[in-house]
Every structure is written in C-alpha cells, then in structure tokens.
Amino acid sequence: MTSSFEFPTYPARLSDAERNKALEMLRDGVVKGRLSHDTFVRRMELVLAARRVDELAALTADLPRESRISRALFGAVEAMSGFPVRLRRAWQAERLPKLLLPRPVGGPPLRIGRDPVNGLRLTHETVSRVHAELTRQGGMWVLRDLGSTNGTTVNGRRVIGAAVVREGDQVSFGRVAFRLSAD
C-alpha cells in the first residue's frame, strides 16, 4: 500500500567545511595567478549559493589540487620561516628593562623624552626632547607619540597618534626599548 503523501527528498545541505575548502582553492588560484579577481569574485558568489557537492566541484575543476604531502611540506616551511622572528622576540623580551606603569591616580600624563622636565628622561640620541606621553583613560593605558623624529613603537608596530598598551607590551622610543610592567 502506498501513501498518498510523498515528500521530495533533497540532498543534505553543504557543510561549512566543504564551502571553506572550495573558497580556499579559489583563493589559492588567485594567489598563484590562475584566476583573475573578477573570476574569483563570481565563483565565490556561486560557492556561497551552491546547494550540492557537484556544483562546488564544477567551480574548482580547472584548478590544480594540492596533495597532502605538498600541503604538509608548505606548512612546515611556513612554520619554520617564522621561527627566527619568534626566537628573537622571546630573547629580547627577557632582556628588556622594565618600564613601570605609573599608579592610576588620575594625575597628569607621564611625559617621556630627553628634556629634563619630563617625568621619564631618556638621554639616548634617538629619543626626541618631548617624545611621547603615557596616560590613563577610561581604565586603559594610552601611549601617544608627540611627533617624535625616530618614532614610538608598541610590540614592533609604529604608533601613529596613539595606541592602547597593557602590561607585558614591548614599547620603544627611538632605539630605547622597554617591557611594560605594573609592579
């Protein structure tokens, strides 16, 4: 006996992992020069609208597939290429002198520079007379570069205007570097 109610069956919904894999293949195709930007954008839209695995396969069929071995090899090379940078940062982190954050009493900002009137006087030639200031604003420490010649950096990135800093950050004024500490 057959039922008078028949429901159409649809294939299972594509998983995010399947879509991400197709998008990654498209991205790699652009990076390797195998797809133009316009083709990438159009195919990306089609990947996001696809309902079946065969639709995804058709969108990436003309792109070479990386083998497991090549992915593992490239991953290992990528991990090893960043090792010297991480090692240098770790080595410097322990050797940097500490710069104690002032007590948050709501007083004036801590001025940093070569001028003797600054709260923190640094006599190095790469430090400007009035180089930077450290203030407490809204429960956060803010480091502001005051137009110094040789720049102020936080964790290796140059401060343009101001940057939020916290304990443990590496700060540099010209070539003079410190590790921020609360105690």
N, C-alpha and C positions, 0 to 999 in steps of 0.2 A: 504494500500500500504506500503510495507516495503522498507526500504532504502538498497541499495547495500553496503553501508558503515556501518560496525558495529565495534565499538571500544570496546576492552575488558575493563572492569572496575576492578580496583584494590582497595583493601581496603585502607582506609585512612592511611597515614603514622603514625607510632607510635610517640607519643609526648615525649619530653624530660622528662616530669614528670613521665610518665609510665616507661621509661627506668630507671630513677633515683630510682623509688620505687623498681624495681626489683634488681638493684645493691645494694640498701640499705639492702634488705632482704638477699642477698648473703653475704654482709659484716657482718651482724649480725650473719649469720650462721657460719662464720669463727670464729668470736669472741666467740661464745658460744660453739665452738668445734664440730659443726655438719657437717662442710665441711673442707676438707684438703685445703691447699694452692693451690695445683695443680688443684683440682676440682674447686676452686673459680676462678682461672685464666681462665680456659677453659670455664666455664659458663659465666664469664664476657665477653669474646670474643663473645660468642653466643648471649648474650643480646644485645651487640652493633651491631650485624649483623641481629638481628631479624627484621621481617617485620610485624608480626601480634601479636595481644594480646595473642592469644592462644599459640604462641611459648614462650612468656615470662612466661605464667602460667605454662607451662611444665617444664621450667628451675627452678622454685621455688616451685613446687608442694610438694616436700618432706620436705620443711622447714615449721616450725610452724609459724602461723601468729599471731602477737600481736594484742590484742584487743585495742580499743580506750581507754578504762579505764586504761589498763596497760601502754600504751604509755603516757597518761596524768600523771599517778602516777610516772613513772620513770622520766618524765620531771620535775615534781615538786620536787622530791627528788634531782635531779641533780642541779636544780636552788638553792635549799636551802643549799646544801652541799658547794657551793662556797660562800655563804653569809658571813660567818665569815672572810674569807680571804679578800673579798672586803671591809668589815666593818673595818678591821684592817688597810688596806691600806688608806682608807679615813680618819680614825682617825689620823694616822701618818702624812698624807700629810699636814694637817693644823698645826700640832705641830712642824714640822721640821723647823730648821732655814734656812734662805735663803742664798744661795751662789751666789753672783752677778757675772755674766759673765763679763770678762774684756771688755773694749771697743776694737772693732776690728781695731786696728791701724796698725797691721802688725808687732808688736814688737815680742820679744822673747816669748816662751811658758810660761805659768804660772805653775811653779813647786809647787807641794803640798807634804808636809811631815813634819817630826819632826825637821829636820835640820833648824837652824836659817836663813840660806841663801835662803831658799825657799820663793817664793812670797806669799804663803799661808802656814803659820806654824800652824800645828795641834799637840798639845802636848800629845795626848792620847797614851797610851801604845800599842794599836793595830795598830797604824799608823807607817809605816817604815820611816827611815830618809829621803829617797827620794822615795816617794810612787807613785806619778802619775804626769802627766802634761796635761794641757788643752791648745790646740792650735786652731787657726782659719785657716782652709784650704779650699780653693775653696768655700767660702761663708758658710761653715758649721763649727760647733764646734766639735772637736775631742778630746776625753778623752782617754789617753794612760796610761795603767798600766806599771810601770817601774820595774817589778819583785818584787813587794811587797810581804811580807810574808803572810799577812792576806787578801789580795785581794782588788780589786776595783769592785764595782757593779753599774750597771745602771738599775733602775727600778727592782731591785731584781735579775738581771742576772749578773753573774760574767763576767768581762771584760777579755778576753784573747787577748792580743795585744792591740787593740784599738777599740773604739766604737764611733759612731756619737751620740752627745747629743744635746738637744734643751731645750729651756725654759720650765719649768714645770717638767722636769725629776727629779727623785729621784736618787741621787748618794751617794755612801758610800765608805769611805776609812777606811778599817778595820771596827770598830764599830761606826765610826763617820759618821752620815748621814746628808745630806742637800737636799734642793729643789732648783734647778737652777732657777735663775731669771735674767731678763735683766734690771730691774730697781729697 
